């Protein structure tokens, strides 16, 4: 319990989404007494301060998990939870997180179908879709990583061999001699 409390300490509680019933079927709302506070908390959790963007991304998440006119509040909140888990810093990251949530949802659907096939054509179809979706998700994770690193690249040398009598230099080398000292990058 202490580890759980430490992980959530300092994080604002974010309200859940509710789905209207009866004549309001499919209408999304916040499970919070103050709708303005709920919108602020939720927009911060998805990396935006634009309420139009928040409304749009919520509708898109609801559309991913809806079946006809029926929207499952639990499924919407699960999708929203996946987006919040990425902790998007801006709207681009929020959109990518929403796509990742949708692809994950579809991947798991095809995993279930693959597990319940009746014939080879169904197996082949489910397997192809599952593999494509799984690769897409991996590509999305890499895209998020690249976007967050702002193009910084790191090169790490894992193994270097120096034979007998050889020399190895790692790092920047300053050479002396005539004129001003010159800084060169060591590559030997």
ROSEKOL-482167 format. One record per residue (C-alpha): x, y, z; residue in one letter; chain; residue number from 0. Coordinates in steps of 0.2 Angstrom, whole numbers, plus 5000, padded with zeros to 4 digits. Example, Ala and Ser with C-alpha at 12.3 -4.5 7.8 and 13.67 -1.06 7.14 Angstrom:
2
R   px   py   pz res chain   n
R 5062 4978 5039   A     A   0
R 5068 4995 5036   S     A   1
END
This chain:
188
R   px   py   pz res chain   n
R 5000 5000 5000   X     A   0
R 5014 5012 5004   X     A   1
R 5022 5009 4986   X     A   2
R 5005 5013 4979   X     A   3
R 5002 5028 4989   X     A   4
R 5020 5034 4984   X     A   5
R 5016 5032 4965   X     A   6
R 5000 5042 4966   X     A   7
R 5005 5055 4978   X     A   8
R 5005 5072 4970   X     A   9
R 4994 5066 4955   X     A  10
R 4977 5075 4953   X     A  11
R 4962 5063 4954   X     A  12
R 4954 5063 4937   X     A  13
R 4935 5061 4935   X     A  14
R 4928 5046 4926   X     A  15
R 4917 5048 4910   X     A  16
R 4898 5044 4911   X     A  17
R 4887 5040 4897   X     A  18
R 4869 5046 4897   X     A  19
R 4854 5035 4897   X     A  20
R 4837 5036 4889   X     A  21
R 4835 5051 4877   X     A  22
R 4853 5056 4882   X     A  23
R 4859 5039 4876   X     A  24
R 4877 5041 4870   X     A  25
R 4880 5058 4878   X     A  26
R 4896 5059 4887   X     A  27
R 4898 5068 4904   X     A  28
R 4910 5070 4919   X     A  29
R 4907 5060 4935   X     A  30
R 4911 5075 4946   X     A  31
R 4899 5088 4954   X     A  32
R 4908 5103 4946   X     A  33
R 4909 5101 4927   X     A  34
R 4921 5115 4925   X     A  35
R 4933 5107 4938   X     A  36
R 4931 5090 4930   X     A  37
R 4935 5097 4912   X     A  38
R 4951 5106 4919   X     A  39
R 4957 5090 4928   X     A  40
R 4954 5079 4913   X     A  41
R 4961 5091 4900   X     A  42
R 4977 5092 4910   X     A  43
R 4978 5073 4911   X     A  44
R 4977 5072 4892   X     A  45
R 4990 5086 4889   X     A  46
R 4979 5100 4883   X     A  47
R 4971 5116 4889   X     A  48
R 4959 5117 4874   X     A  49
R 4942 5111 4879   X     A  50
R 4937 5108 4861   X     A  51
R 4951 5096 4859   X     A  52
R 4946 5087 4875   X     A  53
R 4928 5085 4869   X     A  54
R 4934 5079 4852   X     A  55
R 4946 5066 4859   X     A  56
R 4933 5060 4871   X     A  57
R 4921 5057 4857   X     A  58
R 4934 5048 4846   X     A  59
R 4938 5037 4861   X     A  60
R 4920 5033 4863   X     A  61
R 4917 5030 4845   X     A  62
R 4931 5017 4845   X     A  63
R 4923 5006 4859   X     A  64
R 4904 5009 4854   X     A  65
R 4894 4996 4846   X     A  66
R 4880 5005 4835   X     A  67
R 4872 5018 4846   X     A  68
R 4878 5009 4862   X     A  69
R 4893 5017 4871   X     A  70
R 4900 5007 4886   X     A  71
R 4906 5019 4899   X     A  72
R 4918 5006 4906   X     A  73
R 4926 5004 4889   X     A  74
R 4928 5023 4887   X     A  75
R 4936 5025 4904   X     A  76
R 4948 5011 4900   X     A  77
R 4953 5019 4884   X     A  78
R 4954 5036 4893   X     A  79
R 4965 5027 4906   X     A  80
R 4977 5021 4893   X     A  81
R 4979 5039 4886   X     A  82
R 4981 5046 4903   X     A  83
R 4994 5032 4907   X     A  84
R 5005 5039 4893   X     A  85
R 5005 5056 4902   X     A  86
R 5004 5066 4886   X     A  87
R 5013 5083 4887   X     A  88
R 5004 5091 4872   X     A  89
R 4990 5088 4859   X     A  90
R 5001 5078 4847   X     A  91
R 5006 5066 4861   X     A  92
R 4987 5065 4866   X     A  93
R 4982 5060 4848   X     A  94
R 4996 5047 4847   X     A  95
R 4991 5040 4864   X     A  96
R 4973 5039 4858   X     A  97
R 4979 5030 4842   X     A  98
R 4989 5018 4853   X     A  99
R 4974 5015 4864   X     A 100
R 4964 5011 4849   X     A 101
R 4977 5000 4841   X     A 102
R 4979 4991 4857   X     A 103
R 4960 4988 4859   X     A 104
R 4960 4981 4841   X     A 105
R 4975 4970 4844   X     A 106
R 4967 4962 4859   X     A 107
R 4951 4959 4849   X     A 108
R 4961 4950 4836   X     A 109
R 4970 4940 4849   X     A 110
R 4953 4934 4855   X     A 111
R 4948 4930 4838   X     A 112
R 4964 4921 4834   X     A 113
R 4961 4910 4850   X     A 114
R 4943 4906 4844   X     A 115
R 4945 4902 4826   X     A 116
R 4935 4887 4818   X     A 117
R 4945 4885 4802   X     A 118
R 4962 4890 4793   X     A 119
R 4955 4905 4783   X     A 120
R 4949 4913 4799   X     A 121
R 4966 4909 4808   X     A 122
R 4976 4916 4794   X     A 123
R 4965 4932 4793   X     A 124
R 4965 4935 4812   X     A 125
R 4984 4931 4813   X     A 126
R 4988 4944 4799   X     A 127
R 4978 4957 4807   X     A 128
R 4985 4953 4824   X     A 129
R 5003 4954 4818   X     A 130
R 5000 4971 4809   X     A 131
R 4992 4979 4824   X     A 132
R 5005 4973 4835   X     A 133
R 5019 4980 4824   X     A 134
R 5009 4996 4822   X     A 135
R 5008 4998 4841   X     A 136
R 5027 4995 4842   X     A 137
R 5030 5008 4829   X     A 138
R 5019 5020 4838   X     A 139
R 5029 5018 4854   X     A 140
R 5045 5022 4845   X     A 141
R 5036 5037 4837   X     A 142
R 5032 5044 4854   X     A 143
R 5049 5040 4860   X     A 144
R 5057 5050 4845   X     A 145
R 5044 5064 4847   X     A 146
R 5048 5066 4866   X     A 147
R 5067 5065 4863   X     A 148
R 5066 5080 4851   X     A 149
R 5077 5072 4839   X     A 150
R 5092 5069 4851   X     A 151
R 5102 5054 4846   X     A 152
R 5113 5044 4858   X     A 153
R 5127 5032 4851   X     A 154
R 5132 5019 4863   X     A 155
R 5147 5008 4860   X     A 156
R 5144 4991 4868   X     A 157
R 5160 4982 4864   X     A 158
R 5178 4987 4859   X     A 159
R 5192 4976 4855   X     A 160
R 5210 4982 4856   X     A 161
R 5223 4969 4850   X     A 162
R 5240 4967 4858   X     A 163
R 5251 4982 4855   X     A 164
R 5236 4993 4850   X     A 165
R 5230 5008 4858   X     A 166
R 5212 5014 4861   X     A 167
R 5207 5032 4865   X     A 168
R 5189 5035 4870   X     A 169
R 5182 5053 4871   X     A 170
R 5188 5070 4866   X     A 171
R 5207 5072 4863   X     A 172
R 5216 5088 4864   X     A 173
R 5232 5088 4854   X     A 174
R 5247 5100 4857   X     A 175
R 5260 5106 4844   X     A 176
R 5262 5122 4834   X     A 177
R 5248 5135 4835   X     A 178
R 5233 5134 4846   X     A 179
R 5227 5118 4854   X     A 180
R 5215 5109 4843   X     A 181
R 5201 5098 4849   X     A 182
R 5198 5082 4838   X     A 183
R 5185 5068 4840   X     A 184
R 5194 5052 4843   X     A 185
R 5189 5038 4832   X     A 186
R 5203 5025 4834   X     A 187
END
